[in-house]
Amino acid sequence: QLQFVESGGGLVQPGGSLRLSCAASGFLLDSYTLGWFRQGPEKLPEGVSCIRAGDHSTWYRDSVKGRFTIYRDNPTRMMYLQMDKLKSDDTAVYYCHAQFDADEIWGQGTQVTVSS
C-alpha cells in the first residue's frame, strides 16, 4: 500500500517556526515530484511548494518565499517543509503530495495553527 504520512503540525505563535515531515511507505521517492498543499479555514486549497525529481529544483508560492524551505531525502523516503516567520495566514491543514505520471499519492493532512 502506497502511503504518505505527515507529522510536525501544531500550534505556534506568529513569527515562530515549525518543520513538517512526510514519510513515504510502499514506494520510492526518486522519480516523484513532491509537494505541499494547504487549505485554510474557509479557503480553497492551494499549492505551497514543490520539489522536482532529478534536479530537485523548487517552486514556492509568492506568499511563502523566503520563509519556507522544502527539501527531500530520497534514501530515507522523507520530505520536509521548514516553515519560519509564520503568520496567521499560514494557518491551514497541510498535505504532502507525490506525483509521477498518472500516479498521485496524498497524505492525510496535519494541522498548523499560527496564533498568539
C-alpha positions in Angstrom: 0.0 0.0 0.0 1.3 3.4 -1.0 1.2 5.9 1.9 2.5 9.4 2.6 2.2 10.3 6.3 2.6 13.8 7.6 3.8 14.9 11.0 5.0 18.0 12.8 2.0 20.3 12.8 0.8 22.1 15.9 0.2 25.5 17.5 2.8 28.2 17.1 2.9 31.9 17.8 3.3 34.4 15.0 7.0 34.6 14.0 7.7 31.1 15.1 8.8 28.1 13.2 7.7 24.5 12.5 9.0 21.7 10.5 6.6 19.4 8.8 7.7 15.9 7.8 6.3 13.4 5.4 7.2 9.8 5.4 6.7 7.6 2.4 6.0 3.9 2.6 5.4 1.4 -0.2 7.2 3.5 -2.8 10.5 5.1 -3.6 10.6 8.9 -3.9 13.3 9.1 -6.5 11.0 9.5 -9.6 8.3 11.6 -7.9 7.8 15.3 -7.9 6.9 16.1 -4.3 4.9 19.0 -2.9 3.0 20.6 -0.1 -0.6 21.9 -0.4 -2.7 23.5 2.2 -6.3 24.5 2.9 -7.0 27.3 5.4 -10.4 27.8 7.1 -13.0 28.8 4.5 -10.3 28.9 1.8 -9.7 27.0 -1.4 -6.8 24.5 -1.4 -3.6 26.0 -2.7 -0.1 24.7 -3.6 2.6 25.9 -1.2 5.8 24.4 -2.6 7.2 21.6 -4.7 10.5 19.9 -5.4 11.1 18.0 -8.6 12.7 14.7 -9.1 16.1 14.6 -10.8 17.5 18.2 -10.4 15.5 18.9 -7.1 14.5 22.3 -8.5 11.9 24.0 -6.3 8.9 26.3 -6.6 7.2 28.4 -3.9 4.1 30.4 -3.9 4.8 34.1 -3.5 3.4 34.4 0.0 5.9 31.9 1.5 9.0 32.7 -0.5 11.9 33.5 1.8 10.1 31.9 4.8 9.5 28.3 3.8 12.1 25.7 2.6 11.2 22.4 1.0 13.7 19.5 0.9 13.7 15.8 0.3 15.8 12.9 1.3 15.2 10.1 -1.1 17.2 7.4 0.6 15.2 7.8 3.8 12.0 8.4 1.9 11.3 11.6 3.7 10.2 15.1 2.6 10.2 18.2 4.8 8.8 21.7 4.9 10.7 24.1 7.1 8.4 27.0 7.9 9.9 30.1 9.5 8.5 33.5 10.4 5.0 32.0 10.4 2.0 34.3 10.0 -1.7 33.8 11.0 -2.4 33.5 7.2 -0.4 30.3 7.3 -3.0 28.6 9.4 -4.2 25.6 7.5 -4.2 21.8 7.1 -1.1 20.9 5.2 -1.0 18.0 2.9 2.0 16.3 1.3 1.7 15.1 -2.3 3.7 12.9 -4.6 3.2 12.6 -8.3 4.8 10.6 -11.1 3.0 10.5 -14.4 -0.6 9.4 -13.5 0.4 8.3 -10.0 -0.7 10.6 -7.2 -0.3 9.9 -3.5 -1.7 12.2 -0.8 -1.1 12.4 2.9 -3.9 12.7 5.4 -3.0 16.2 6.5 -1.6 17.9 9.5 -3.0 21.0 11.2 -0.9 24.1 11.5 -2.3 26.9 13.7 -0.5 30.2 14.0 -2.0 32.2 16.8 -0.9 34.2 19.9 
